[in-house]
Each structure stands twice: as C-alpha cells, then as structure tokens.
Amino acid sequence: MTEDRLPTLLASEPYWTVRALREQGSRFYRALGEALEAADLTNRRRIYEAWTDEVWEFYERGLRLAAARASGEG
C-alpha cells in the first residue's frame, strides 16, 4: 500500500497537505509541514519516503480541507 502512496504524494501539490499539518498537527507535525513547504523536490521525496503513512494521513485531511473550501464550508 505504501508503494501506491508515494507516487500520489509526489505528484500532488503540497499546499493542502502542508495546511493540514499546520492546522491539525501536533508541534512535530507542524514543523514537518514547514519543512515540506520549504523542500525542493528531492527533499520532499525524502520526507515522503521517511514518513509516508503519516504524511498520507495529512494528505487525506488536506483533500477534505480543499473540498470544504470548494463547497464554501471553509
């Protein structure tokens, strides 16, 4: 399952994942969001490879935030 997630994460725009990390994460995950936002593609890959499952959770939260914004809820 992790193998399927990495290409999806790499192909996605990190904005909503970073936003979810900042808004909904612990202090550690907020810092990870800051690192993800500042990362170039090589370092973004490193973050995704090291923390695939954790980042995936916030990727999904980010999708929900984006959907809520699009529907006028957020």
TORGU-844804 format. One record per atom (N, C-alpha, C): chain; x, y, z; residue in one letter; residue number from 1; atom name. Coordinates in Angstrom, 3 decimals, m for minus. Atoms other than C-alpha are relative to their C-alpha. Layout:
N
('A'; (X; Y; Z); 'A'; NUM; 'CA');
...
This chain:
74
('A'; (0.824; m1.189; 0.000); 'M'; 1; 'N');
('A'; (0.000; 0.000; 0.000); 'M'; 1; 'CA');
('A'; (0.872; 1.258; 0.000); 'M'; 1; 'C');
('A'; (m0.887; m1.153; m0.043); 'T'; 2; 'N');
('A'; (2.838; 2.431; 0.806); 'T'; 2; 'CA');
('A'; (0.577; 0.296; m1.373); 'T'; 2; 'C');
('A'; (m0.556; m0.184; 1.337); 'E'; 3; 'N');
('A'; (4.220; 1.859; m2.698); 'E'; 3; 'CA');
('A'; (m0.951; 0.817; m0.870); 'E'; 3; 'C');
('A'; (0.990; m0.744; 0.776); 'D'; 4; 'N');
('A'; (0.980; 3.263; m4.144); 'D'; 4; 'CA');
('A'; (m0.096; 1.456; 0.461); 'D'; 4; 'C');
('A'; (0.166; m1.337; m0.561); 'R'; 5; 'N');
('A'; (1.015; 6.289; m1.875); 'R'; 5; 'CA');
('A'; (1.105; 0.957; m0.433); 'R'; 5; 'C');
('A'; (m1.124; m0.876; 0.311); 'L'; 6; 'N');
('A'; (4.464; 7.638; m2.686); 'L'; 6; 'CA');
('A'; (m0.163; 0.715; m1.341); 'L'; 6; 'C');
('A'; (0.189; m0.724; 1.265); 'P'; 7; 'N');
('A'; (3.784; 8.383; m6.383); 'P'; 7; 'CA');
('A'; (m1.135; 1.027; 0.060); 'P'; 7; 'C');
('A'; (1.114; m0.946; m0.145); 'T'; 8; 'N');
('A'; (0.486; 10.036; m5.439); 'T'; 8; 'CA');
('A'; (0.457; 1.250; 0.741); 'T'; 8; 'C');
('A'; (m0.502; m1.144; m0.759); 'L'; 9; 'N');
('A'; (2.178; 12.232; m2.853); 'L'; 9; 'CA');
('A'; (0.942; 0.849; m0.848); 'L'; 9; 'C');
('A'; (m0.965; m0.736; 0.817); 'L'; 10; 'N');
('A'; (4.983; 13.166; m5.238); 'L'; 10; 'CA');
('A'; (m0.670; 0.778; m1.125); 'L'; 10; 'C');
('A'; (0.700; m0.662; 1.105); 'A'; 11; 'N');
('A'; (2.520; 14.090; m7.980); 'A'; 11; 'CA');
('A'; (m0.930; 1.108; 0.481); 'A'; 11; 'C');
('A'; (0.969; m0.971; m0.516); 'S'; 12; 'N');
('A'; (0.349; 16.205; m5.693); 'S'; 12; 'CA');
('A'; (0.670; 1.323; 0.352); 'S'; 12; 'C');
('A'; (m0.431; m1.310; m0.478); 'E'; 13; 'N');
('A'; (0.660; 19.882; m4.907); 'E'; 13; 'CA');
('A'; (m0.037; m0.067; 1.526); 'E'; 13; 'C');
('A'; (m0.039; 0.180; m1.457); 'P'; 14; 'N');
('A'; (1.734; 20.011; m1.228); 'P'; 14; 'CA');
('A'; (m0.798; 1.023; 0.809); 'P'; 14; 'C');
('A'; (0.646; m1.087; m0.739); 'Y'; 15; 'N');
('A'; (m0.304; 23.118; m0.318); 'Y'; 15; 'CA');
('A'; (m0.985; m0.501; 1.056); 'Y'; 15; 'C');
('A'; (1.039; 0.418; m0.940); 'W'; 16; 'N');
('A'; (m3.288; 21.356; 1.290); 'W'; 16; 'CA');
('A'; (0.537; m0.962; 1.046); 'W'; 16; 'C');
('A'; (m0.634; 0.877; m0.991); 'T'; 17; 'N');
('A'; (m1.121; 18.724; 2.975); 'T'; 17; 'CA');
('A'; (0.712; 0.850; 1.042); 'T'; 17; 'C');
('A'; (m0.699; m0.909; m0.912); 'V'; 18; 'N');
('A'; (1.036; 21.475; 4.468); 'V'; 18; 'CA');
('A'; (m1.003; 0.727; 0.891); 'V'; 18; 'C');
('A'; (1.020; m0.715; m0.785); 'R'; 19; 'N');
('A'; (m2.063; 23.365; 5.559); 'R'; 19; 'CA');
('A'; (m0.595; m0.900; 1.079); 'R'; 19; 'C');
('A'; (0.539; 0.935; m0.994); 'A'; 20; 'N');
('A'; (m3.496; 20.284; 7.275); 'A'; 20; 'CA');
('A'; (1.026; m0.271; 1.097); 'A'; 20; 'C');
('A'; (m1.050; 0.211; m0.998); 'L'; 21; 'N');
('A'; (m0.160; 19.638; 9.004); 'L'; 21; 'CA');
('A'; (0.070; 1.184; 0.956); 'L'; 21; 'C');
('A'; (m0.075; m1.204; m0.834); 'R'; 22; 'N');
('A'; (m0.097; 23.224; 10.263); 'R'; 22; 'CA');
('A'; (m1.216; 0.162; 0.897); 'R'; 22; 'C');
('A'; (1.233; m0.269; m0.743); 'E'; 23; 'N');
('A'; (m3.717; 23.416; 11.358); 'E'; 23; 'CA');
('A'; (m0.401; m1.123; 0.937); 'E'; 23; 'C');
('A'; (0.531; 1.137; m0.742); 'Q'; 24; 'N');
('A'; (m4.323; 19.929; 12.693); 'Q'; 24; 'CA');
('A'; (1.071; m0.858; 0.657); 'Q'; 24; 'C');
('A'; (m1.064; 0.842; m0.516); 'G'; 25; 'N');
('A'; (m0.943; 18.535; 13.618); 'G'; 25; 'CA');
('A'; (0.523; 0.456; 1.346); 'G'; 25; 'C');
('A'; (m0.714; m0.337; m1.227); 'S'; 26; 'N');
('A'; (0.999; 18.429; 16.842); 'S'; 26; 'CA');
('A'; (1.164; 0.920; m0.365); 'S'; 26; 'C');
('A'; (m1.148; m0.871; 0.248); 'R'; 27; 'N');
('A'; (4.040; 20.651; 17.203); 'R'; 27; 'CA');
('A'; (0.974; m0.647; m0.980); 'R'; 27; 'C');
('A'; (m0.895; 0.721; 0.912); 'F'; 28; 'N');
('A'; (6.150; 17.995; 15.472); 'F'; 28; 'CA');
('A'; (m0.525; 0.046; m1.430); 'F'; 28; 'C');
('A'; (0.563; 0.024; 1.349); 'Y'; 29; 'N');
('A'; (3.782; 17.726; 12.511); 'Y'; 29; 'CA');
('A'; (m0.103; 1.400; m0.598); 'Y'; 29; 'C');
('A'; (m0.036; m1.370; 0.518); 'R'; 30; 'N');
('A'; (3.512; 21.496; 12.226); 'R'; 30; 'CA');
('A'; (1.388; 0.311; m0.556); 'R'; 30; 'C');
('A'; (m1.373; m0.194; 0.482); 'A'; 31; 'N');
('A'; (7.319; 21.577; 11.911); 'A'; 31; 'CA');
('A'; (0.251; m0.799; m1.274); 'A'; 31; 'C');
('A'; (m0.132; 0.802; 1.216); 'L'; 32; 'N');
('A'; (7.144; 18.779; 9.350); 'L'; 32; 'CA');
('A'; (m0.683; 0.708; m1.171); 'L'; 32; 'C');
('A'; (0.677; m0.776; 1.032); 'G'; 33; 'N');
('A'; (4.666; 20.898; 7.401); 'G'; 33; 'CA');
('A'; (0.855; 1.162; m0.486); 'G'; 33; 'C');
('A'; (m0.903; m1.089; 0.380); 'E'; 34; 'N');
('A'; (7.091; 23.826; 7.458); 'E'; 34; 'CA');
('A'; (1.137; m0.534; m0.866); 'E'; 34; 'C');
('A'; (m1.085; 0.608; 0.782); 'A'; 35; 'N');
('A'; (9.865; 21.546; 6.204); 'A'; 35; 'CA');
('A'; (m0.490; m0.411; m1.378); 'A'; 35; 'C');
('A'; (0.567; 0.432; 1.276); 'L'; 36; 'N');
('A'; (7.626; 20.149; 3.486); 'L'; 36; 'CA');
('A'; (m0.224; 1.195; m0.924); 'L'; 36; 'C');
('A'; (0.231; m1.187; 0.816); 'E'; 37; 'N');
('A'; (6.688; 23.617; 2.299); 'E'; 37; 'CA');
('A'; (1.314; 0.561; m0.548); 'E'; 37; 'C');
('A'; (m1.287; m0.559; 0.407); 'A'; 38; 'N');
('A'; (10.337; 24.699; 2.138); 'A'; 38; 'CA');
('A'; (0.807; m0.933; m0.901); 'A'; 38; 'C');
('A'; (m0.806; 1.014; 0.686); 'A'; 39; 'N');
('A'; (11.567; 21.493; 0.495); 'A'; 39; 'CA');
('A'; (m0.082; 0.107; m1.517); 'A'; 39; 'C');
('A'; (0.008; 0.189; 1.446); 'D'; 40; 'N');
('A'; (12.619; 21.154; m3.100); 'D'; 40; 'CA');
('A'; (m0.471; m1.431; m0.261); 'D'; 40; 'C');
('A'; (0.545; 1.318; 0.328); 'L'; 41; 'N');
('A'; (11.501; 18.019; m4.946); 'L'; 41; 'CA');
('A'; (0.812; m1.140; 0.613); 'L'; 41; 'C');
('A'; (m0.849; 1.051; m0.568); 'T'; 42; 'N');
('A'; (14.488; 15.948; m3.765); 'T'; 42; 'CA');
('A'; (m0.277; m0.177; 1.486); 'T'; 42; 'C');
('A'; (0.248; 0.095; m1.438); 'N'; 43; 'N');
('A'; (13.894; 16.783; m0.117); 'N'; 43; 'CA');
('A'; (m1.447; m0.346; 0.313); 'N'; 43; 'C');
('A'; (1.395; 0.406; m0.179); 'R'; 44; 'N');
('A'; (10.132; 16.451; m0.481); 'R'; 44; 'CA');
('A'; (m0.099; m1.518; m0.109); 'R'; 44; 'C');
('A'; (m0.020; 1.457; 0.146); 'R'; 45; 'N');
('A'; (10.755; 12.899; m1.713); 'R'; 45; 'CA');
('A'; (0.541; m0.657; 1.270); 'R'; 45; 'C');
('A'; (m0.578; 0.559; m1.237); 'R'; 46; 'N');
('A'; (12.929; 12.236; 1.351); 'R'; 46; 'CA');
('A'; (m1.014; 0.019; 1.142); 'R'; 46; 'C');
('A'; (1.022; m0.092; m1.048); 'I'; 47; 'N');
('A'; (10.194; 13.448; 3.677); 'I'; 47; 'CA');
('A'; (m1.084; m1.040; m0.239); 'I'; 47; 'C');
('A'; (1.060; 0.952; 0.329); 'Y'; 48; 'N');
('A'; (7.568; 11.374; 1.878); 'Y'; 48; 'CA');
('A'; (0.455; m1.441; 0.202); 'Y'; 48; 'C');
('A'; (m0.496; 1.369; m0.169); 'E'; 49; 'N');
('A'; (9.761; 8.262; 1.887); 'E'; 49; 'CA');
('A'; (0.146; m0.364; 1.475); 'E'; 49; 'C');
('A'; (m0.219; 0.276; m1.422); 'A'; 50; 'N');
('A'; (10.576; 8.567; 5.585); 'A'; 50; 'CA');
('A'; (m1.303; m0.038; 0.798); 'A'; 50; 'C');
('A'; (1.230; m0.170; m0.775); 'W'; 51; 'N');
('A'; (7.067; 9.476; 6.754); 'W'; 51; 'CA');
('A'; (m1.240; m0.261; m0.843); 'W'; 51; 'C');
('A'; (1.079; 0.211; 0.968); 'T'; 52; 'N');
('A'; (4.792; 8.031; 4.053); 'T'; 52; 'CA');
('A'; (m1.368; m0.116; 0.662); 'T'; 52; 'C');
('A'; (1.316; 0.220; m0.613); 'D'; 53; 'N');
('A'; (1.962; 6.809; 6.286); 'D'; 53; 'CA');
('A'; (m0.495; 1.235; 0.747); 'D'; 53; 'C');
('A'; (0.389; m1.179; m0.763); 'E'; 54; 'N');
('A'; (1.987; 9.882; 8.499); 'E'; 54; 'CA');
('A'; (m0.396; 1.147; m0.924); 'E'; 54; 'C');
('A'; (0.324; m1.074; 0.936); 'V'; 55; 'N');
('A'; (2.076; 12.339; 5.603); 'V'; 55; 'CA');
('A'; (m1.278; m0.333; m0.755); 'V'; 55; 'C');
('A'; (1.215; 0.398; 0.722); 'W'; 56; 'N');
('A'; (m0.620; 10.322; 3.831); 'W'; 56; 'CA');
('A'; (m1.248; 0.389; 0.785); 'W'; 56; 'C');
('A'; (1.153; m0.375; m0.829); 'E'; 57; 'N');
('A'; (m2.979; 10.891; 6.741); 'E'; 57; 'CA');
('A'; (m0.314; 1.490; m0.167); 'E'; 57; 'C');
('A'; (0.215; m1.435; 0.155); 'F'; 58; 'N');
('A'; (m2.484; 14.649; 6.421); 'F'; 58; 'CA');
('A'; (m0.304; 0.373; m1.448); 'F'; 58; 'C');
('A'; (0.384; m0.193; 1.401); 'Y'; 59; 'N');
('A'; (m2.697; 14.440; 2.620); 'Y'; 59; 'CA');
('A'; (m1.510; m0.177; m0.132); 'Y'; 59; 'C');
('A'; (1.446; 0.231; 0.051); 'E'; 60; 'N');
('A'; (m6.183; 12.973; 3.061); 'E'; 60; 'CA');
('A'; (m0.763; 1.108; 0.723); 'E'; 60; 'C');
('A'; (0.628; m1.124; m0.706); 'R'; 61; 'N');
('A'; (m7.054; 15.662; 5.608); 'R'; 61; 'CA');
('A'; (0.019; 1.248; m0.879); 'R'; 61; 'C');
('A'; (m0.108; m1.131; 0.912); 'G'; 62; 'N');
('A'; (m5.821; 18.233; 3.111); 'G'; 62; 'CA');
('A'; (m1.026; m0.063; m1.116); 'G'; 62; 'C');
('A'; (1.037; 0.157; 1.023); 'L'; 63; 'N');
('A'; (m8.138; 16.809; 0.463); 'L'; 63; 'CA');
('A'; (m1.359; 0.417; 0.547); 'L'; 63; 'C');
('A'; (1.271; m0.393; m0.614); 'R'; 64; 'N');
('A'; (m11.040; 17.258; 2.882); 'R'; 64; 'CA');
('A'; (m0.073; 1.516; 0.210); 'R'; 64; 'C');
('A'; (m0.025; m1.462; m0.144); 'L'; 65; 'N');
('A'; (m9.964; 20.839; 3.638); 'L'; 65; 'CA');
('A'; (m0.268; 0.680; m1.342); 'L'; 65; 'C');
('A'; (0.192; m0.576; 1.337); 'A'; 66; 'N');
('A'; (m9.797; 21.595; m0.094); 'A'; 66; 'CA');
('A'; (m1.449; m0.152; m0.449); 'A'; 66; 'C');
('A'; (1.395; 0.235; 0.385); 'A'; 67; 'N');
('A'; (m13.222; 20.050; m0.667); 'A'; 67; 'CA');
('A'; (m0.935; 0.921; 0.778); 'A'; 67; 'C');
('A'; (0.824; m0.894; m0.811); 'A'; 68; 'N');
('A'; (m14.702; 22.049; 2.209); 'A'; 68; 'CA');
('A'; (0.107; 1.432; m0.504); 'A'; 68; 'C');
('A'; (m0.199; m1.353; 0.532); 'R'; 69; 'N');
('A'; (m13.201; 25.246; 0.812); 'R'; 69; 'CA');
('A'; (m0.751; 0.164; m1.319); 'R'; 69; 'C');
('A'; (0.661; m0.064; 1.313); 'A'; 70; 'N');
('A'; (m14.530; 24.464; m2.674); 'A'; 70; 'CA');
('A'; (m1.519; 0.062; 0.133); 'A'; 70; 'C');
('A'; (1.454; 0.002; m0.179); 'S'; 71; 'N');
('A'; (m18.028; 23.871; m1.320); 'S'; 71; 'CA');
('A'; (m0.486; 1.187; 0.833); 'S'; 71; 'C');
('A'; (0.371; m1.192; m0.746); 'G'; 72; 'N');
('A'; (m17.947; 27.099; 0.672); 'G'; 72; 'CA');
('A'; (m0.087; m0.188; 1.492); 'G'; 72; 'C');
('A'; (0.081; 0.257; m1.438); 'E'; 73; 'N');
('A'; (m17.699; 25.497; 4.106); 'E'; 73; 'CA');
('A'; (1.147; 0.640; 0.766); 'E'; 73; 'C');
('A'; (m1.178; m0.447; m0.729); 'G'; 74; 'N');
('A'; (m14.221; 26.735; 4.975); 'G'; 74; 'CA');
('A'; (0.457; 1.337; m0.272); 'G'; 74; 'C');
